[in-house]
Amino acid sequence: MSVVMKFGGTSVADPDAINRLIGIVRQQQSKTKSPPLVVVSALAGVTDKLVALVQLTEDGASAKAAAEVEALLQRHLSVATAVTSASRQSLLADVRREMEELNGLVHALSVLREVSHRSRDAVHAVGEVVSSRIVAAAFADHGIASSWVDARTVLITDAEHNAAAPDMMATADRVTDRVAPLINSGQVVVLGGFIGATASGITSTLGRGGSDYSAAIFGSCLGADEIQIWTDVDGMLTADPRIVPQPKLVPQLSFAEASELAYFGAKVLHPSTIVPAVAKNIPVRILNSRRPENTGTLITAEGRPMNGELAALACKRDVTVIDITSTRMLMAHGFLRRLFEVFERFKTAVDVVTTSEVSVSVTVDDTRRLEAILDNLRNFAEASCEREMAIICAVGENLRADPTLFGRAVTSLERIPLRLVSQAGSRRNVTFVLRNTDVPHAMMRLHETFF
């Protein structure tokens, strides 16, 4: 049985976390009798530091930027020293070299005070490169045969920096050539998540949360039997614990349910993670690295309906509602095509859509090009927007079979002003758009009703 194990930032946060990771991998290897492929994120908080570092270089704050690089170096040296002994010297040399390259890049960018998307990726990639080197060396020091493989030599992407898309065929060829032989020889292969490179070798990233995506891409290319996402929660929960106290664990979900929940704000899983897994019908299991004995949440093609109820709730805050109104829309073909071409032109995804005879309302969470979108819409319609809104999504395969669930969901939110209500064509979710400030009350009401 071949398994891909992805460990998030909290699972490699410090020496204790890495030692737990080693124990988890050792146990997995003893169960399956074959070495897993291990994908790791940057140490907890490091990517945020690197994002802030880019901002410092754009501001020309070279002294502050250099101090931040030094702080990152010391943190990684400290962790590397704590988890290794025999391989320590070579590992520390590797860490210093990666950080020296980062320091040189940061100094150059501070002088220019201009950061291209390509340079931004080069800075952001350092966290995963260094953390994966540390974990691979720690395995070797603990008697686990391992190999570090630079993910940038395996995961091939397009040149859409900061949100690159994988070239699955080219990546599969690299996995076959560079990863599979090592696993077949009995070695645990360690790669950094989130990072790849273009066909010409330029560093790229898959976007925030992309380590999950990397794991699914590698799992798909290997034809893995299971993809495990190790994080700091027990699995997918019935609601965000920051909003609803003591939510319940969801033991099993379908791919479709998990995709809906991930897209609409469930932080446990990156939405794109599901895509390569679905393509190969590979189960995804979400597990807690602090409590590895727990069974977690299993995500499969079919899932298992939850006793006639919903599966879970998800919430996405800080969305903007755009209202487009035009009397010319009445019985006019081509209007919707023209409307959505505007969003396509400005590469802005739409989450929820509702229509009437003369108006269309949509929600977006990326407002970087909002003014330009509104200007273009006003060429053929009236357009206005309302900010500080939120989406609550109630998800469950049972919505398809039991029409009373929709009614119960709406009734549970009486007296809460709802801006939009939508049920997807798949009838797998019910979506409510409401004010940010009403989210806690609405989530509590829905959770009490169904869970």
Secondary structure, 3 states (H helix, E strand, C coil): CCEEEEECHHHHCCHHHHHHHHHHHHHHHHHHCCCCEEEECCCCCHHHHHHHHHHHHHCCCHHHHHHHHHHHHHHHHHHHHHHCCCCHHHHHHHHHHHHHHHHHHHHHHHHHCCCCHHHHHHHHCHHHHHHHHHHHHHHHHCCCCEEECCHHHCCEECCCCCCCCECHHHHHHHHHHHHHHHHHCCCEEEEECCEEEECCCCEEECCCCHHHHHHHHHHHHHCCCEEEEEECCCCCECCCCCCCCCCCECCEEEHHHHHHHHHCCCCCCCHHHHHHHHHHCCCEEEEECCCCCCCCEEEECCCCCCCCCCCEEEEEEEEEEEEEECHHHCCCCCHHHHHHHHHHHCCCCCCCEEECCCEEEEEECCCCCHHHHHHHHCCCCEEEEEEEEEEEEEECHHHHCCCHHHHHHHHHCCCCCCCEEEECCCCCEEEEEEEHHHHHHHHHHHHHHHC
